[in-house]
């Protein structure tokens, strides 16, 4: 490759990188708007497996945007030396070893939520589960409709 072609290649790559960064920032803002709109329409959200929800908005060209609100996930571990861990262990009392496995930190057992519900009633079970959860960020995904150009390419 000649120096001239190499310089042109680098300039093209840098320009594309800048364009991608700009488009990425623009997409981030658009996704934030979609999440805000989904939050303003809780009655249109559908429950998903695992306890979360999703909201779908149609595009003007047959495409769609879907905002996923995952259910809170369980914390990977609990440090009994910290105030939150001490509070949790006080709440579960004598069932600590049935709900957590000791390690350098306590970790929820397999099927933790189900086991808590089997050991505790109503509000107490909800309280214990919430003490073990962390928030999950909403995600946005798109379903794209093939453009006429893509249809011609796939038909060829």
Secondary structure, DSSP 8 states (H G I E B T S, - for coil): --HHHHHHHHHHHHHHHHHHHHHHHHHHHHHHHHHHHHHT-GGG-EE-TTS-EEEEEE-TTS-EEEEEE---EE-S-B-TTSHHHHHHHHHHGGGHHHHEE-SSSBEE-TTHHHHHHHHS-HHHHHHHHHHTEE----EEEEE----HHHHHHHH-
